[in-house]
Amino acid sequence: MQKVSVVIPTYNYAHFIAEAVESVLAQTFPIFEIIVVDDGSSDNTEEIIVKFGDKVKYIKQNNGGVGLARNTGVKNSGGEFIAFLDADDIWFPQKIEHQIQLFQTDDKIGLITTGMREFYQKGKTVHIYSDGKNGWCAESLLLLEPVVVGPGSTTLVKREVFEQIGGFDETKELHPWEDWEFCYRVAREFRLAFLPEILVEYRNHGGNGHLQIPRFERAMNLAFEKIFNDNALEIQKLKGQSYGNLHKILAGSYFQNRHYGKFIKHSLKSVWLMPKNISHFLAFPLRRFRRSYENKSA
């Protein structure tokens, strides 16, 4: 039977981490080991993990970011497969079992992600993510198309694949975009697979990095700068489309948060790089009017 190591990086998530660990212990597929890497927490994380006894290996290090924490966990693991779970997320019981079954169908697959339910702390569903792609997906990832979902907690990757591509980028400023950048490097060398089944619950709260839009913007730009430093023709030919889609995503994020000046800025950049995006942005004034009308009617 394949050995699966689970790495859980955490930073001041004592109030969530027990639920995350319990969801791993509840897996229908036997888990070889659970490794919690405490990235310099100042709360009572250690006290909570100690209660699990020898079911969990606990490592504490100085704060270095989630990329470093994940890499530390992998270096201290012994499984043939590595799964990552963020400390505030939850797995459904058959998550690992179904991913292992899919790995057994194609030895060219390097990494598998799954569908995901995003929820508020009180349990209300925010969104269901069940769109992804299978096969050679590097180009689609670079164009920011829906390929992988929530790779921080949905990923199961072969150890040999993780080691071959060099693990996670440990640049702290890349957070929360290090998951995508990691998957992109895997996709350049290996096939990806996606299970649309909802097997992960992603907690939406004020601490989620992607909700901090300026930080998210800096991280995305940093990831793109790293990738487009590669002068390979197949990468450079996608640069305009990739940045056009990046600005499209940022414009939408700023619009949703009522930062209309930045919405206009990124909309113009997106249309300049990809003129066909203009139809997407022309619909935004209608959305704003509809939102205003709905608020007045409520």
C-alpha positions in Angstrom: 0.0 0.0 0.0 1.2 3.5 -0.9 2.5 5.6 2.0 0.9 9.1 2.2 2.5 11.8 4.3 0.3 14.8 5.3 2.0 18.2 5.9 0.0 20.8 7.8 1.7 24.2 8.0 0.3 26.5 10.6 0.7 30.0 12.0 -1.5 31.1 15.0 -4.4 28.8 14.0 -4.8 27.0 17.3 -8.6 27.6 17.1 -8.8 25.7 13.8 -6.0 23.1 13.7 -7.6 20.4 15.8 -10.5 20.1 13.3 -8.0 19.9 10.4 -6.0 17.1 12.1 -9.2 15.2 12.9 -10.3 15.3 9.3 -7.0 13.6 8.4 -7.4 11.0 11.0 -10.9 10.3 9.7 -9.6 9.4 6.2 -10.8 6.1 4.7 -7.3 5.6 3.3 -4.7 4.8 6.0 -2.4 7.8 6.5 1.3 7.0 7.0 2.1 10.1 9.0 0.8 13.6 9.9 3.4 16.4 10.2 2.4 19.7 11.7 4.9 22.5 11.0 4.4 25.4 13.3 5.8 28.5 11.6 6.5 30.4 14.7 3.1 30.6 16.3 2.6 32.6 19.5 -0.7 31.0 20.5 -1.3 27.5 22.1 -0.9 25.5 18.9 1.7 23.2 20.5 -0.6 22.5 23.5 -3.4 21.4 21.1 -1.1 19.2 18.9 0.4 17.4 21.9 -3.0 16.1 22.8 -2.9 13.9 19.7 0.1 12.1 21.0 2.2 10.0 18.6 -0.5 10.4 15.9 1.1 13.7 14.9 4.7 14.7 14.5 5.1 18.3 15.6 7.9 20.6 14.3 8.3 24.2 15.4 10.5 26.7 13.5 11.0 30.4 13.3 8.6 32.2 11.1 9.6 31.8 7.5 6.4 31.6 5.5 4.2 28.8 4.2 6.5 27.8 1.4 9.3 27.1 3.9 7.0 25.4 6.3 5.7 23.0 3.6 9.2 22.2 2.5 10.3 21.6 6.1 7.4 19.1 6.5 8.3 17.2 3.3 12.0 17.0 4.3 10.9 15.4 7.6 8.5 13.0 5.9 8.8 9.5 4.5 5.8 9.0 2.3 5.7 8.2 -1.4 2.9 10.7 -1.8 2.7 14.1 -0.1 -0.6 15.8 0.7 -0.9 19.4 2.0 -3.6 20.7 4.3 -3.8 24.3 5.5 -4.5 24.5 9.2 -7.9 26.2 8.8 -9.3 23.8 6.2 -11.0 20.4 6.4 -10.9 17.2 4.3 -13.9 15.0 3.6 -13.2 11.3 4.6 -12.6 9.9 1.1 -10.3 12.6 -0.2 -7.0 10.7 -0.2 -8.6 7.4 -1.1 -10.1 8.8 -4.3 -6.9 10.6 -5.3 -4.8 7.4 -4.8 -7.3 5.5 -7.0 -6.9 8.1 -9.8 -3.1 8.0 -9.5 -3.3 4.2 -10.2 -5.0 4.8 -13.5 -2.1 6.7 -15.1 1.5 6.6 -14.1 2.2 9.9 -16.0 0.1 11.9 -13.5 2.3 14.0 -11.2 -0.3 15.9 -9.1 -4.0 15.7 -8.4 -6.3 18.3 -7.0 -10.0 18.1 -6.2 -13.2 20.1 -6.0 -13.7 22.4 -3.0 -16.4 24.0 -1.0 -15.7 27.5 0.3 -17.5 28.3 3.5 -17.8 31.0 6.2 -17.0 30.2 9.8 -20.6 29.6 10.7 -21.0 27.0 7.9 -22.6 29.0 5.1 -21.5 28.0 1.7 -19.8 30.8 -0.2 -18.9 29.0 -3.4 -18.5 25.5 -4.9 -15.4 25.0 -7.0 -15.7 22.0 -9.3 -14.0 23.2 -12.6 -10.5 22.0 -13.5 -8.5 20.3 -16.2 -6.6 17.1 -16.9 -3.5 16.5 -18.9 -0.7 18.8 -19.9 -1.9 22.1 -18.4 1.1 24.5 -18.2 -0.2 26.8 -20.9 -3.7 26.9 -19.4 -2.3 27.7 -15.9 -0.2 30.5 -17.3 -3.3 32.0 -18.9 -4.9 31.8 -15.5 -7.6 29.5 -16.7 -9.4 27.2 -14.1 -7.1 24.2 -13.9 -6.5 23.5 -10.3 -8.7 24.4 -7.3 -7.4 25.5 -3.9 -4.0 23.7 -4.3 -3.0 24.5 -0.8 -5.4 21.9 0.6 -6.6 19.8 -2.4 -3.2 18.7 -3.6 -1.8 15.2 -3.6 1.6 15.0 -5.3 4.2 12.2 -5.9 7.3 12.7 -3.7 9.6 12.2 -6.7 7.7 15.0 -8.6 8.0 17.3 -5.6 11.7 16.7 -5.3 12.3 17.0 -9.0 10.9 20.5 -9.3 12.5 21.7 -6.1 9.5 22.0 -3.8 7.8 25.3 -3.0 9.3 28.7 -3.6 10.2 30.0 -0.1 9.9 33.7 -0.9 7.5 35.0 1.7 6.2 37.8 -0.5 4.9 35.2 -2.9 2.1 34.3 -0.5 -0.7 33.4 -1.2 0.4 32.7 -4.8 3.0 30.0 -4.0 0.4 27.2 -4.5 -0.3 28.3 -8.1 3.4 28.8 -8.9 4.2 25.3 -7.5 1.5 23.7 -9.7 2.8 25.6 -12.7 6.3 24.1 -12.4 4.8 20.7 -11.9 2.6 21.2 -15.0 5.6 22.0 -17.2 7.1 18.5 -16.5 4.1 16.3 -15.6 0.4 15.7 -16.3 -2.1 17.1 -13.9 -5.4 15.5 -12.9 -8.5 17.0 -11.4 -11.3 15.3 -9.4 -14.4 17.4 -9.6 -15.8 15.7 -6.5 -16.0 18.1 -3.5 -13.5 16.7 -1.1 -12.2 19.8 0.7 -13.7 22.6 2.7 -11.9 25.9 2.5 -12.6 28.3 5.3 -13.3 31.9 4.2 -12.3 34.4 7.0 -10.5 37.6 7.4 -7.1 35.9 7.7 -7.2 34.4 4.2 -4.3 35.9 2.2 -6.2 36.1 -1.1 -8.8 38.5 0.5 -6.1 41.0 1.0 -6.1 42.3 -2.6 -3.0 44.5 -2.6 -0.9 41.7 -1.2 -2.5 39.3 -3.6 -1.6 41.6 -6.5 2.0 41.9 -5.4 2.3 38.1 -5.1 0.8 37.5 -8.6 3.1 40.0 -10.2 6.1 38.4 -8.4 5.1 35.0 -9.7 4.7 36.3 -13.2 8.1 38.1 -13.1 9.8 34.9 -12.1 8.1 32.9 -14.9 8.6 35.4 -17.7 12.3 35.7 -16.9 12.5 32.5 -18.8 13.1 33.5 -22.5 11.6 30.2 -23.9 9.5 31.1 -26.9 6.5 29.0 -25.7 6.4 31.1 -22.5 7.1 34.5 -24.0 4.3 34.2 -26.7 1.8 34.0 -23.9 3.0 37.0 -21.9 0.5 39.5 -23.3 -2.5 37.2 -22.8 -1.3 36.2 -19.3 -0.9 39.8 -18.1 -4.2 40.7 -19.8 -6.0 38.0 -17.8 -4.1 39.0 -14.6 -5.4 42.6 -14.9 -8.8 41.2 -15.6 -8.8 39.2 -12.4 -7.5 42.1 -10.3 -10.0 44.5 -11.8 -12.8 42.1 -10.8 -11.4 41.8 -7.3 -11.2 45.6 -6.8 -14.7 46.1 -8.3 -16.2 43.6 -5.8 -14.5 45.5 -3.0 -15.7 48.9 -4.3 -12.2 50.2 -5.2 -13.4 51.7 -8.4 -10.3 53.7 -9.2 -8.2 50.6 -9.2 -10.9 48.7 -11.1 -10.7 51.2 -13.9 -6.8 51.1 -13.9 -6.7 47.3 -14.2 -9.6 47.2 -16.7 -7.7 49.6 -19.1 -4.5 47.6 -18.7 -6.4 44.4 -19.5 -8.1 45.7 -22.6 -4.8 47.2 -23.8 -3.2 43.8 -23.7 -6.3 41.8 -24.7 -8.8 44.0 -26.6 -11.4 41.2 -26.6 -11.8 41.7 -22.8 -13.6 45.0 -23.4 -17.0 43.1 -23.6 -16.3 41.7 -20.2 -15.7 45.2 -18.6 -18.6 46.9 -20.4 -21.0 44.8 -18.3 -19.6 46.1 -15.0 -21.6 49.4 -14.8 -24.8 47.3 -15.1 -23.6 45.1 -12.2 -23.0 48.1 -10.1 -26.4 49.5 -10.8 -28.0 46.1 -10.1 -26.1 45.9 -6.7 -27.2 49.4 -5.8 -30.9 48.6 -6.7 -30.8 45.3 -4.7 -29.4 47.1 -1.6 -32.1 49.8 -1.8 -34.8 47.1 -2.2 -33.5 45.0 0.7 
